[in-house]
Amino acid sequence: LRIDGGNNTLRTRKGSDWTKRFPAIAAAAKGLKDGIYDGEAVALDDEGKPSFALLQNVLDGERDASLVYYAFDLLHDGQQDIRSLSLTDRKAKLETRLAKAKGAIHYVEHFQTTGNALLQSACRLDLEGIISKRLSSPYRSGRSDDWVKSKCRQGQEVVIAGWATTGNAFRSLIAGVYREGKLEHVGRIGTGFSRKTVEQIMPRLKAIETDKSPFPGGPKSIAGVHWVKPVLVAEIAFEGFTGSGAIRQASFKGLREDKAPKEVALDNPQGASMTSTGTKAPLRGVRLSSPDKVLWPATKDSPAITKRDLAEYYERVGEKMLEHIRGRPCSIIRMPDGIEGQSFFQRHPVKGQSPLIEAVEVKGDPKPYIRIDTVEGLIAAAQFAAVEIHPWNCVPYQHDKVERLIFDLDPAPEVAFDEVITAAKEVRDRLKDLGLESHCKTTGGKGLHVTSHVEHLDMDWTEAKTFAREFARVMAVNAPDRYLISMSKKERKGRIFIDYLRNDRKATAVAPYSPRGRPGAPVSMPLRWGQVRKGLDPSLYRIEFVR
């Protein structure tokens, strides 16, 4: 947005003058001081959320909705070029200028906080994502590491290379991007087309139809495919990349009239999304077979998660996770065909297993147990689709010594999660009355685990289980309408089962940071007690977000 002596001009990134297409924004800018403002024009839906599709409909004259200009930077203060100033200083000037702005002009506030937390909030609100900016950076045109885009669902611009039909019916768009000046095929866009959308774009496609493929060296004709000149750009949402670098599960969002086709290039396909499995290189020396194998199918809230995604997650959180599993026998749950296939419970090594996974002898047992002591071992576990890891609660490398007690709060389906939070705090307070500190974590489901370290008490396993049972029994006796210690599903109705049975020598509990074999790839997440409060949503802790 350029304001110069009362003349207001709105231009796209290519420099096209779109002032007449945004008359309300141009009118609202009349009271602003001279300068060049950087921002984005947005159409808000009925819930107040930005909608790219709605914006396209408004610009095409198909819908009537208010457009808003969100200003996030100031490049020129009057005639003074201030791009060399820090973002902090530029935004301070911008905020002062827009303090009394009304109508369609809005100042974009920012948050100086953890990006992951904001991204989770944005995704929970069904927004596209967030942009993180370096406060000390000057203004630089083009891409740089000073601005980082993090999306809830991966987005991308693509060049339309043609369309495909079944009979006479429209089926999909053919997509390409430029690499080293040449247009390359990256797949098809098969969803996101309403009947009205097809009616709007077909005249434009037919106007640029050609009998020659726009892909260099590509086939001249394919049954059911109509080629077009590569002059239209589309915005898509998609679920990541295949091993060959093609887009997966692409959905059409709208045409991008402000973007030149030659500017369209793929974002880094190795880092763009949780399902970008383009590389088959070993991870920390561990080679993954079938790295593109989907273990967690996509849901409406989360992308598909592949075997390589699981391995990269274990690499990312490995050191923190090892604090809770190193030196302890483990049971694992394997799902080689994904969470919708058959699962296997395993606690003993098997033939052909990676030597990175330890085989540990336990006194009194004829078979050795699995133990994972390194990040490489976790990645090796991902190779054979170990989606869950459940360690013993012993002192590391001392199987007969109790390190921790775990109280698993497992609610009946109809019990609200806020009641589980209240129960966890009651366990914490009762333990504290006995001189025991405790910690809390999500389970990756509807429950919570409260853990207390008791190594200093030098308990044996019989004492540990007896203490845990009596502790849970007293809670159930004091509030029988809220708690029970029976595993019976029939008796649990409306109550929380306090599972004390995890406090035995060979008993296990899901490890902190371990994924769960459930839709959405949830994670068992350690929490501070300050986080255990009303409104806590354990479903937000998923492989794609946990760092």
N, C-alpha and C positions, 0 to 999 in steps of 0.2 A: 504494500500500500504506500504510494508516494503522494505526499501532500506538499504542494509548492504554490504559495501565494493564493490559496483558495481553490486551486485546481487539484482534484482528487483523481488518482488513476490506480486501477487495480490490474496487476499484470501476473501472468503465470510464470513458472520457472523458466519457460522458453522465451519470455518477453512478450507474449501475445497480450493485447489489450482486451481485458474481459470486464471493463468497468460497466458496460451496458448490461452485462449478464448478472451483475450484483448491484442493482440500483439502491436497495435498502442499505447496504453496507457503505456504498459511496456517499449516500445522504447522511448517514450517521457519523461519518468521518469529517463533516464540514467544520465542526467545532474544534478539531484537533490542531495542534501546532505543526508547522512545517517539519518535514523529516521523511525518512524511509523506514517503514515498519515491516517486520517480517512476521508472518502469521499464517493462519489457515482458515479458509471458509468452510463452514460445517453446517450440515442440515441435521437437526435434532428430531428424533422420533417421538412418539407419544410418551415414552418413558424418560425423555430428556437425554437419550444416548445418541452419540454421533452415528449416522447411517450413511455410508458411501452410496448405497443403492438409492436412497431417498434423495441425496444430493444430485445424482444423475437424473432422476425423474423430474426434479424441480428445474434443472437447467434445460431439460428437453421439453419443458412446458406440460408434462404429464401430471404433475402433482403441485399442490400449493402448500408450501410450508415455509416457516421463518428461517432465514439463513443468518448465521452468526459468524463474526470475524473474531477469532481468538488470536490476539497479538502476543508473541512470546519473545520478541527481540526488537532492538532498535539499532539501525545501521548508521543513520545520519541524524544528528541532533541539529535541526535547522540546516544550515549550510556546512556544518562541521561533520567530517567523517570520523565516527567514533568506533569503527570496527576493530581498532587496535586495543581498545579498552577490554578489561576482563568482562566475562558474562555477568558477574555480580554487579559491576558498575553500570553496564548497559541496561540491565533489568531494573536497577534502582531508578534510572532516568525514565525508563518506560513506565514504571509504576506511577511515578509522579505525574507524568503526562496524562495517564488514563484514569487518574483518581476520580475525575468527574465525568468520565465518558458514560454515555447512556445508549440505550437501544441495542443495536446490533454489534457494538464494539466492546470486547471484553479483554481484560488483562489476564494472562495465564500465570497463576501462582505456582510455586514449586515447593518441593519438600526436600529438606536436607536430612535424609534418613536412609535406611537400608533398602536397596533397590528390590531385593527379593520379596520383602514384605509388601511393597507397593505393587509389584507385578502380580502377586497372589490376589490382592484386593481388586486390581483391574480385571483379572480373569474371572473372579467371583461375580463381578458386575457385568460380565459379558462384554467388556470393552476389548479393543484390539490389543492393547499392551501399553508400554510406557517408553519414554525416551529419557535416557540418563545423560546429563551434560556435565562437563568439567567446568566448575565455577570460575577457574582462573584463566580459561581459554579466551583468546581473541576470536572475532568472527572470521571463519574461513569458508569460502564458497566450496561446494562439492563435498565429498565424503572425507571424514577423518575419524581418528579414534577419540576425538573430543566429544562426539555425539554417538551414543550406542542405542540402537533400537532393540527392544525385547518384546516379542509378540506372544500372545496367548495361543494363537493359531498362526502358523506361518503364512505370510503374504508375499506376493511377488507380482511384478508386471511382466507380461509376455507379449510377444508380437503374434498377431493372428495370421496364420499362414494358409488357412482354409477352413472348410467345414465339411462334416461327414453326414451322410443321410442313410436311412434305412428305407428303401422304397423312395417315396417322395417326402418322408418325414425327417425333419431336422434331428440329428442325434448328438453331435458334439462339435467343438471347435478344435482345430489343430494348432498347437502352440510352438513357438520358437523363441530363442534368445540369441543375441549376438556374442560370439566369441572370436576375438582377433579379427573383427570385421566381417565375419561370415555368420549367416543365420544357421543355427543348429536346431534340429527338432528335439523338443523336451517332453513330448507327450500330448495328451488330449484333455480337454476340459469337458467333462460329461454331465455335470450337475449345476444347479443354480439358475436354470433357464425356465422362467414361467412362460406361458403362451404369449403374454404381452411382450416379454423381453425378446422372444424370438421374432415377433412381428416388428419390433423396433429395429433390430439389428440386421435382419435379412435384406432389406433394400440397400443398406450400406455395403453388405458383403457382395451382393449381386452386381453392384456398380463397379466393383474392383476385381471381379472374377477374371481369371486368366487360365489359359490351358497349359501354362508352364509352372512347374514346382518352384517355389521361391528358395528351396534348399539347394545349395550348390551340389551338383552331382546326384540330386534326388530323382526318383522315378517320375516320368512325365505324367503318368496316369495311374490311379489306383481306383478300383471299383468303389463307388459310393463316395469318393472324395472330390470336392470342388476346390481348386487352388485359388488364392487371391493374391494380389500384390501386397507386399508386407508394409502396409502403411497405417494399419490400425493397431492400437495398444490396448490390452485388456488388463484389468486388475483381477487377480484371483486369490482365493484362499486354498491352502492345500495341506496335506498331512506329512510332508517331508519328501525325501528323494529316494529313489530306488538305487540299487547298487551301481547301475549304469548312469546315474545322474538325472533320470527322468522324474518329473513331478508325480506325486501319488495323490489320488483322491482329490483332484482339483475341482474347485467350484467357482463358477463365474460370479463376479461382483459388479462389474460395470466396465465401460470403456473409459480410457484415460486420454482425453483430448489435449491435456497439458503436457504430454510426454512424447518426445520424438522416438520413433522405433529404434534408431541407431543408439539411443541412450539405454536401451533395455539390455541388462546383463544379469546373470544369476547372482544372487547373494551367495556367499561362501557355502557350497552345498555340504561341506563337512561340519560346519558349525551352525547351520541355519536352524535346525530343529532337532528334537529328540529322535526323529526317525531318519535323519540324514546319514545313511550308512554307506555312502559312496566308497569309502576306503576299506580295503580288506587287509590292510597292513596289520601285523601283530601288535597287540596292546601290551606294553611292558614285556615283550618277548613271548607272549602267549598268543598263539594263532587260533582264531575262531573259525570253526566250520559253520557254514550257513549263517553268516552274521546278520543277514536281512530277515531271518526267521522272526515272524511277529509272535511275541509271547503274550503281550497284552493288546488285544484289539482296541482300536480307537473307540471312544465314547463321545457323546455330545460335549463333554467337558474336558476331554484330554486326548492327546494324540496317541497313535499306536506306538508301542514300545517294542523294540526288537532285541535280539540277543546281544548285539553290539551295544545298544543303549544300556542294557543291564550291566554289561562289562564296564562301560565308561562310567556308569553310576558308582559301581563298586570301587573303581579307581579314584573317583572324586571324593567319596566319603570314607574310603578305606581306613585311613589312619584313625579317624574318630571311631569307626565301627570296631576296629581291632582292640580298642581299649576295653571293650565289653566281651570279646570272644577269644582273644589270644590266650593260649595255654589251657583252654577248657574244651573237653569233648563237645561235639556238636551233632545235632540231627539236622538234616536238610530236607526240604521238600522240593522235588524236581518236577518240572512240567515241560518236558521236551517238545510237546505239541502245543504249548501255550496254555493259558489258564482255562480254556474251554475244552482242553483235551484231558487225558488221564494224568493223575498226579501220582508220584512215588515218594513214600517216606523212607529215608535212608539214614542210618547212623553208623554203619560199618563200611569200610572201603570196599570197592568192587574191582574186579579184574580190569585192567586197562585204564584205571584212574590216574590222573595227573600226579606226578611225584611232588608237585607244588602243594598238594593237599596231604597233610600229615596223617599217618596211621599210628595211633597212640594206644599203648597197652594199659589196661585198667585192671588193677588187682582183683582177682576173683572172677574175671570174665574171659571166656575162651577166645573171643574175637576182639580184635582191636577196634577202636572208635575213630571217627573222623575228627580231625582238628585243623583249624585254619589259623595260621600265625602271621601271614604276610598279605600285602595287597595283591601280589601275584597269585596267591592261593585263592583269594576272592574272585579274581578274574578267571582263574581256572574253573572255579565253581560255576561261574556264569556260562562257561563253554558247554557244560552239560546241563544248563538250564536250571540251576539251583536258585529258585526265585525267593525262597525263604531260608533263613538260618536261625536255628534255635539252640543256644549254648546251655550247658549245665550252669548251675549257680555256685560252683565251687571256687575256691581260691585258685588262681592260675597255677597250673602244673602241680596242684595238690588236691587230688580228686576227693579225698576223704574229709577235707576241711570246708566248712560252710563260709561263703563270703557274703551272700546276700539273701534276704527274704523277699519274696514277691507276693503281693496280694493282687489278684486279677479280678477286677470289678466287671462282671459280665451281665448286662441288663437284659431283661425280657424285651422283645421287640417293641412293645408299646410304651416302654419307659423313656421319658425325655432325657436327652443327653445332659441337660442342666442338673438332673438328679444324680447322674453319675459323677459330675463335677463336685456336687455337695458331698457325695459319699467319699470321694478321694480326699477331700479336705478333712473329713471326719477321721479317716484312717491316719492321715498325717498328724492330726492333733492328738489322737490317742497314742500313737507311737511316741510323739514328743513328750507326753506325760510320763512315759516309761523311760525317757532318756535316750530315745532313738531318733536320729535324723532320717529324713526320707526324701525321695525324688519321685517324679511322676513322668510318665510317657504315654503317648497314644499307643494303641495296639494295631492300628491300621484297620480297625473296624469301629464298632460302637462303644467299645470299652476303654478302660484306662488301667494301667499298671502302676501300683505304688510300690517302690523298692526301698528297702532299708539295708544298709551295710552293717553286718554284725560280726565281721571277722574278729574284732577285738574281744568278743564274748567267748570265743573259743568253743562254740557249740558243736555237737556232733549232729548227724542228720536226724536221728530220732528226736533229739531235743528241739531241733529247728521245726520239724513238722508238727510236733506236739504244741509248741508255742504258737505257731501260725494257726492251727486248728482252734485252740482256745481263744485266741485273739478274735478270730472271725465269729466263733460261737457267741461270745459275749456281745458283739455288735448285733448279731441276729436276735439274741434274747432281748436286748434293750429296745430294738425296733423291729419286731417281727413283721410289721406291715411293709417294711422297706427292704429288709435283707433276709437272705436264707443261705445256708451252707450245704444244702442238698443240690445235687446235680440234676435232679428231676426237672425236665422241661415243663411237665404238667403242673408242678408246684410253683414254678417260678413266676407265674402270671402276675404282672404289675410290680415285680420286685427285682432286686439286684442280687445275683449269685456272687458271693465272696469266695472265690476259688483259692483255697489254701494248699491245694494238692501239688502245686509246682515246687514245693519246698521239701523235696525228697532227693536222694542221692542221684538218681538217674533222670529225674524230672527236668524238663526244659521250659524255657519261655522265649518267645520271639526276641531277637536281639534288637537293641536300639539301632536305628537306621536300616534295619532289614526291610526289604519290600515285602508285600503280601500278595499272594496269588488271587487277587480279587479285582474286579473291574476298576479301571482308572489308575492302576499301579500305586496304591497307597503305601505309605511307609510308617513304620513304628517310630515315632519321633519323640526324643527327650524334650521335656519342657521345664521352664522355670516355674516355680509355684505362682509367680505373678501372672503367668500366661493361663493358668488353670482358673478360668473365671467364666461367667456367663457370656455366651456368644462364641466360645471356642468352637471351631469347626475342624475336626480331625481330618476331614476329607481333603482339606487344602494341602496336607503334607503328602506329596506325591513325588515319584522319581523325577519328574520333569522340573520340579521346583527346588528340591532339597539340595543344598550345596555343602 
